[in-house]
Amino acid sequence: MKYRRLGKTGLKVSIVGVGTWQFGGEWGHDYNAAEVAAILDKAKETGINLIDTAECYGDHLSESLIGHYLKGQKRDEWVVATKFGHKFAGNFERDLKWSASEVLKQLDDSLKALQTDYVDIYQFHSGADELFDNEELWAALNKQVEAGKIRHLGTSIGSNDNLHQTDASSKINSQVIQVVYNRLDRKPEERVFPSCERQDLGVLARVPLASGYLSGKYKPGAEFAENDTRHRHNKDATFRKLQQVEDIARNEVPQGTNMAQWALAWCLKHPAVTAVIPGCKNPQQVESNAAAAELVSDNHPQAWK
């Protein structure tokens, strides 16, 4: 595994993390504690130390499963990122909760679920600009930073071109940007990444495998179960993306190279990107994801020295 400095946070994070939306039950499988423990044990074995979750992946369900695991771990060996703003109201349904008082309750509920006294990165979760521009909210959160419940604030931007929220990071003490970035979606390269580099922000690239389309497992016309969030994707758009994936596999992926590993390494080569946070359904996928580090050079602006 390789490690990088997460921007101005100074945190040492593995360049490959574990995304945990799937633990909330919206990716075609309901997880139990043993399955989650097996996934996180494998992550630890491969050198991964970064876990990304959210309060709305289930009703704090993903956090609870992670917390059950962390209870038996050395807390300082893990970097745990979670989010706020969306309350789970059923599969694929959310109630928006953005007031300072509502978010502080979410924070306490997340800490309880995670069975920890602090969260390493607490992220504004894909909210509109008018919700983001709330001085009371950020003042309340920065007080929690001072109190030690939050180590660092972050922003998970909903649009991969949200320059407003990215540019405002230094003003509100947000030190990390999470954004959709993958070989099929390069929009952040135009405006978001240059802003991140100017401010020395850590960047977490989410959906680095384009919802699994870049795994190489799916062909044009693939269909997904109703309890898999991908069944809601536009079918024509999915068909076109999978056609593009076939072209990429033929023309860009070196022969004999695992496509998913190549796709993760492709993201990690950008000088703004600190880490990728792919989802994983089992320990084998964790191990495969971690192996992408072997395709990544140590020559990166945030490489851990």
C-alpha positions as CSV (number, residue, x, y, z in Angstrom):
1,M,0.0,0.0,0.0
2,K,1.1,3.6,-0.6
3,Y,0.1,6.6,1.5
4,R,-0.5,10.3,0.9
5,R,-0.9,13.4,3.0
6,L,-4.6,14.4,2.9
7,G,-4.0,18.0,2.0
8,K,-3.7,20.4,4.9
9,T,-5.2,18.0,7.4
10,G,-1.8,16.3,7.6
11,L,-3.5,12.9,8.0
12,K,-1.7,9.9,6.5
13,V,-4.2,8.0,4.4
14,S,-3.9,4.9,2.2
15,I,-4.3,5.9,-1.4
16,V,-7.1,3.2,-1.6
17,G,-9.9,3.4,0.9
18,V,-13.1,1.5,1.6
19,G,-16.4,3.1,0.5
20,T,-19.3,1.7,2.5
21,W,-22.6,2.8,1.0
22,Q,-23.2,-0.9,0.3
23,F,-23.3,-1.7,4.0
24,G,-26.6,0.2,4.1
25,G,-28.4,-2.3,1.9
26,E,-28.9,-0.4,-1.3
27,W,-26.5,-2.3,-3.5
28,G,-28.2,-5.6,-3.7
29,H,-27.2,-7.2,-0.4
30,D,-27.9,-6.9,3.3
31,Y,-24.7,-7.1,5.3
32,N,-24.2,-8.5,8.8
33,A,-21.4,-7.8,11.3
34,A,-19.3,-10.8,10.3
35,E,-19.3,-9.9,6.6
36,V,-18.3,-6.3,7.4
37,A,-15.6,-7.5,9.8
38,A,-14.2,-9.8,7.0
39,I,-14.1,-6.9,4.6
40,L,-12.4,-4.5,7.1
41,D,-10.0,-7.2,8.3
42,K,-8.8,-7.7,4.7
43,A,-8.5,-3.9,4.3
44,K,-6.3,-3.7,7.4
45,E,-4.2,-6.7,6.1
46,T,-3.6,-4.9,2.8
47,G,-2.6,-1.6,4.5
48,I,-5.9,0.3,3.9
49,N,-6.6,2.7,6.8
50,L,-9.4,4.9,5.3
51,I,-13.1,4.2,5.7
52,D,-15.8,6.5,4.2
53,T,-19.4,6.2,5.3
54,A,-22.5,8.4,5.9
55,E,-25.3,8.7,8.3
56,C,-27.8,7.9,5.5
57,Y,-26.3,4.6,4.4
58,G,-29.2,2.9,6.1
59,D,-30.3,4.7,9.3
60,H,-26.8,4.9,10.7
61,L,-26.6,1.2,9.7
62,S,-23.3,1.4,7.8
63,E,-21.8,3.4,10.7
64,S,-23.1,0.9,13.2
65,L,-21.6,-2.1,11.4
66,I,-18.3,-0.2,11.2
67,G,-18.5,0.8,14.8
68,H,-19.0,-2.8,15.9
69,Y,-15.8,-3.6,14.1
70,L,-13.9,-0.6,15.4
71,K,-14.7,-1.4,19.0
72,G,-12.1,-4.2,18.8
73,Q,-9.5,-2.1,17.0
74,K,-6.9,0.6,17.9
75,R,-8.9,3.7,16.9
76,D,-5.9,5.7,15.9
77,E,-5.0,3.2,13.2
78,W,-8.1,4.2,11.2
79,V,-9.1,7.4,9.4
80,V,-12.9,7.4,9.5
81,A,-14.9,9.9,7.3
82,T,-18.6,10.3,7.6
83,K,-21.2,12.8,6.4
84,F,-24.2,14.8,7.4
85,G,-27.4,16.4,5.9
86,H,-29.4,13.4,4.7
87,K,-31.6,11.3,7.0
88,F,-32.4,7.8,5.8
89,A,-36.2,7.4,5.2
90,G,-36.2,4.1,3.4
91,N,-34.2,2.6,0.5
92,F,-33.4,5.4,-2.0
93,E,-35.3,7.9,0.1
94,R,-33.8,10.7,2.2
95,D,-35.1,13.6,4.4
96,L,-32.9,16.6,4.3
97,K,-31.7,17.9,7.7
98,W,-29.5,20.9,7.4
99,S,-30.0,23.2,10.4
100,A,-27.2,23.5,12.9
101,S,-29.2,21.8,15.6
102,E,-30.2,18.9,13.3
103,V,-26.6,18.4,12.2
104,L,-25.3,18.4,15.7
105,K,-27.8,15.7,16.6
106,Q,-26.6,13.8,13.5
107,L,-23.0,14.1,14.7
108,D,-23.9,12.7,18.1
109,D,-25.8,9.9,16.6
110,S,-22.9,9.1,14.2
111,L,-20.4,9.0,17.0
112,K,-22.7,6.7,19.0
113,A,-23.1,4.4,16.0
114,L,-19.4,4.4,15.2
115,Q,-18.6,3.8,18.9
116,T,-16.0,6.5,18.9
117,D,-15.3,9.8,20.6
118,Y,-14.4,11.6,17.4
119,V,-14.7,11.4,13.6
120,D,-11.6,12.2,11.5
121,I,-13.5,13.9,8.6
122,Y,-17.0,15.2,8.9
123,Q,-18.4,16.1,5.5
124,F,-21.2,18.3,4.2
125,H,-23.1,15.8,2.1
126,S,-24.1,16.9,-1.4
127,G,-26.3,19.8,-0.4
128,A,-27.3,22.9,-2.5
129,D,-25.3,26.1,-2.3
130,E,-28.1,27.9,-0.3
131,L,-27.8,25.2,2.4
132,F,-24.0,25.3,2.3
133,D,-23.9,29.1,2.7
134,N,-25.0,28.9,6.4
135,E,-22.7,30.7,8.8
136,E,-24.5,29.3,11.8
137,L,-23.9,25.8,10.6
138,W,-20.2,26.2,10.0
139,A,-19.7,28.1,13.3
140,A,-21.4,25.2,15.2
141,L,-19.3,22.6,13.4
142,N,-16.0,24.5,14.0
143,K,-16.9,24.5,17.7
144,Q,-17.1,20.7,17.5
145,V,-13.7,20.7,15.9
146,E,-12.4,22.8,18.9
147,A,-14.2,20.4,21.3
148,G,-12.4,17.4,19.6
149,K,-15.5,15.6,18.3
150,I,-14.4,16.4,14.8
151,R,-10.8,16.4,13.7
152,H,-11.3,17.9,10.2
153,L,-14.2,19.2,8.2
154,G,-14.8,18.3,4.6
155,T,-17.3,18.8,1.7
156,S,-18.7,16.1,-0.4
157,I,-19.8,18.1,-3.4
158,G,-22.9,16.9,-5.2
159,S,-22.1,18.3,-8.6
160,N,-18.6,17.4,-9.8
161,D,-18.3,21.0,-11.0
162,N,-19.3,22.8,-7.8
163,L,-16.7,25.5,-7.8
164,H,-18.6,27.6,-5.3
165,Q,-18.4,25.1,-2.5
166,T,-14.8,24.1,-3.4
167,D,-13.6,27.7,-3.5
168,A,-15.2,28.5,-0.1
169,S,-13.4,25.7,1.6
170,S,-10.6,27.8,3.3
171,K,-13.2,30.3,4.5
172,I,-15.2,27.8,6.4
173,N,-12.3,25.5,7.5
174,S,-13.3,22.6,5.2
175,Q,-10.0,20.8,4.4
176,V,-11.2,17.9,2.2
177,I,-13.2,17.7,-1.0
178,Q,-15.0,14.5,-2.0
179,V,-16.1,14.4,-5.6
180,V,-17.2,12.0,-8.3
181,Y,-14.2,11.3,-10.6
182,N,-13.4,8.4,-12.9
183,R,-12.3,7.7,-16.4
184,L,-15.9,8.2,-17.6
185,D,-16.3,11.5,-15.8
186,R,-13.4,13.9,-15.9
187,K,-15.3,17.1,-15.2
188,P,-13.4,17.9,-11.9
189,E,-10.2,18.4,-13.8
190,E,-11.5,21.6,-15.3
191,R,-12.3,23.8,-12.3
192,V,-12.6,21.8,-9.0
193,F,-9.1,20.2,-9.0
194,P,-7.2,23.4,-9.7
195,S,-9.1,25.0,-6.8
196,C,-8.2,22.1,-4.6
197,E,-4.5,22.4,-5.5
198,R,-4.5,26.1,-4.9
199,Q,-5.9,25.6,-1.3
200,D,-4.0,22.4,-0.6
201,L,-7.2,20.4,0.0
202,G,-7.2,16.7,0.3
203,V,-9.3,15.0,-2.5
204,L,-11.3,11.8,-2.1
205,A,-12.4,10.5,-5.5
206,R,-15.7,8.7,-5.0
207,V,-17.3,6.4,-7.6
208,P,-13.8,5.8,-9.1
209,L,-15.1,2.6,-10.8
210,A,-18.2,4.5,-12.2
211,S,-20.7,2.5,-10.1
212,G,-18.8,-0.7,-11.1
213,Y,-19.1,-0.1,-14.8
214,L,-15.3,0.3,-15.0
215,S,-14.8,-3.1,-13.2
216,G,-15.0,-4.8,-16.6
217,K,-17.7,-7.2,-15.3
218,Y,-20.7,-5.7,-17.2
219,K,-21.5,-5.6,-20.9
220,P,-23.9,-3.3,-22.7
221,G,-27.5,-4.3,-21.8
222,A,-26.7,-5.4,-18.3
223,E,-29.6,-5.2,-15.8
224,F,-29.6,-4.7,-12.1
225,A,-31.9,-5.9,-9.3
226,E,-34.5,-3.5,-7.7
227,N,-32.5,-3.4,-4.5
228,D,-29.4,-2.3,-6.4
229,T,-29.3,1.5,-6.8
230,R,-28.0,1.0,-10.4
231,H,-31.5,-0.1,-11.5
232,R,-32.5,3.5,-11.2
233,H,-29.8,4.7,-13.7
234,N,-31.0,5.8,-17.1
235,K,-30.8,2.6,-19.3
236,D,-29.8,4.3,-22.4
237,A,-27.0,6.2,-20.6
238,T,-25.8,3.0,-19.0
239,F,-25.7,1.3,-22.3
240,R,-23.6,4.0,-23.8
241,K,-21.3,4.1,-20.8
242,L,-20.7,0.3,-21.1
243,Q,-20.0,0.7,-24.8
244,Q,-17.4,3.3,-23.9
245,V,-15.9,1.0,-21.2
246,E,-15.5,-1.7,-23.9
247,D,-13.6,0.9,-26.1
248,I,-11.4,1.8,-23.1
249,A,-10.6,-1.8,-22.3
250,R,-9.5,-2.4,-25.9
251,N,-7.5,0.8,-26.4
252,E,-6.2,2.0,-23.0
253,V,-5.9,-0.9,-20.6
254,P,-2.6,-2.8,-21.0
255,Q,-3.0,-6.4,-21.9
256,G,-3.1,-8.6,-18.8
257,T,-4.0,-5.7,-16.5
258,N,-7.1,-6.0,-14.3
259,M,-9.4,-3.3,-15.5
260,A,-10.7,-2.2,-12.1
261,Q,-7.2,-1.9,-10.8
262,W,-6.2,0.1,-13.9
263,A,-9.2,2.4,-13.4
264,L,-8.4,3.1,-9.8
265,A,-4.7,3.8,-10.6
266,W,-5.9,6.1,-13.4
267,C,-7.7,8.3,-10.9
268,L,-4.7,8.3,-8.5
269,K,-2.3,9.6,-11.1
270,H,-3.9,13.1,-11.1
271,P,-1.8,15.4,-8.9
272,A,-4.9,16.7,-7.0
273,V,-6.3,13.3,-6.0
274,T,-5.2,12.0,-2.6
275,A,-7.2,8.7,-2.5
276,V,-9.9,6.7,-4.1
277,I,-12.8,5.2,-2.1
278,P,-14.3,2.4,-4.1
279,G,-17.1,0.2,-2.7
280,C,-16.4,-3.5,-2.2
281,K,-18.8,-6.4,-1.7
282,N,-16.4,-8.9,-0.2
283,P,-12.8,-9.4,0.9
284,Q,-11.7,-10.5,-2.5
285,Q,-12.7,-7.1,-4.0
286,V,-10.9,-5.3,-1.2
287,E,-7.7,-7.2,-2.0
288,S,-8.1,-6.5,-5.7
289,N,-8.7,-2.8,-5.1
290,A,-5.7,-2.5,-2.8
291,A,-3.5,-4.1,-5.5
292,A,-4.1,-1.0,-7.6
293,A,-1.5,0.7,-5.5
294,E,1.1,-1.4,-7.3
295,L,0.3,0.5,-10.5
296,V,0.8,3.9,-8.9
297,S,4.0,5.9,-8.9
298,D,5.4,7.3,-5.6
299,N,6.0,10.6,-7.5
300,H,2.9,12.5,-6.4
301,P,2.6,16.0,-4.7
302,Q,1.0,14.5,-1.7
303,A,3.1,11.3,-1.4
304,W,3.8,10.5,2.2
305,K,7.4,11.4,3.0
